[in-house]
Amino acid sequence: MSQSKRANKNDTMHINHLTDEELMAEFVAGTEAAFTVLMRRHKDKVINYLYRFIGNYDDCYDLAQEVFVRVHRYRTNYNATIKFTTWIYTMAANLAKTELNRYWRKNAVSIDRQGDDDNQTWEFEDNKNFQPDERIDQTTIAQRIQKALMQISPTHRELIILRDIEELSYDDIADITKCALGTVKSRLNRARKMIRVHLLDIYNDYFDNNKTEENDDK
């Protein structure tokens, strides 16, 4: 192996072992490879988050691409005192909410308002009847969870995704949603009660309150 190739390999190995925040510092300093590592490291998580939020695979891929376009474009705006994941999830959340608003305006989806904005719900037609003793595979379960997510408000859906699916800390979620820690916890408890109504037979296997609430102070 030539000396130049050996040096490039060592540089790549070094970059791959950096934290997200260190990679952003390298990227801001002009190391384009650092951005490639960040995109490879977080692409699937961002796509999954966006899909869970808007419920459409085609749109979520386009939005995920836009997230990383913005990471690239606004790299000098990154505040090194916050976690990179907080920054990128905040961008993804803003894009997802904008996309939902655009969809509602375009398609005139009926809105059922119940009290304040936190209780906003959107009704989606459900043509499937599931029985508790029905044998269902993981694909069907994933579809049911997604359908349930789309039947609660975006405010509560976002908290379920960030905490129970992406498993972010409460502090990180508070930073992303710009809400007080106590507000995050109380809204999440309400969100879990809402989604449980739609998933009575499988809820405890996928949204186990005992497991999720025992770490409430973390």
Secondary structure, 3 states (H helix, E strand, C coil): CCHHHHHHHHHHHHHHCCCHHHHHHHHHCCCHHHHHHHHHHHHHHHHHHHHHHHCCHHHHHHHHHHHHHHHHHCHHHCCCCCCHHHHHHHHHHHHHHHHHHHHHHHHCCCEECCCCHHHCEECCCCCCCCCCCCCCCHHHHHHHHHHHHCCCCHHHHHHHHHHHHCCCCHHHHHHHHCCCHHHHHHHHHHHHHHHHHHCCCCHHHHCCHHHHHCCCCC
